Amino acid sequence: MGHSISKSARRTGVVVNYGCLVALIALFYVGKNDGWNAAVSGGAAAVLLGVLVTFVAVHIKTNLWRLVHTKYENLDERQIQVTHESLRHSYSIFTVIILVVLLGIALASEHNRSLTDHSMLMVIFAGQLYLAHTLPSSIIAWTEREV
């Protein structure tokens, strides 16, 4: 497929990538509510860099991004099977995550209206969009022996 990295390195990259994504959303929330001081801004820049670096390493250099975004007629039988399984698992996981996030926003907004602020919702939406597009290739990175 693409540049080969070990399964454990891919798994580490997936964990760091999504950890940085969650940290970025949390830092945006802190910055929005408490102000964008140097520590919050620097932290947000650092975790954004972490998202970008791990995205390139796990999804782009391994060609997993291209694999899960390729038309089925351009894939061989094994690739079709692998991508189908990753899509099936990822969208099951994605549905649960989205429902938990929506429930969390609904419950937390009773106590804190800043969660329903449009800019905060847009950041959460952007994170969910990123998750929807990377989860299939993350599942392949996590499960496949070689990519």
Buried (B, 14 or more C-beta within 10 A) or exposed (E): BBEEBEBEEBBBBBBBBBBBBEBBBEBBBBBBEEEEEEEBEEBBEEBBEBBEBBBBBBBBBBBBBEBBEBEEEEBEEEBBEBBEBBBEBBEEBBEEBEEEBEEEBEEEEEEEEEBEBEEBEEBBEBBBEBBBBBBBBBBBBBBBEEB
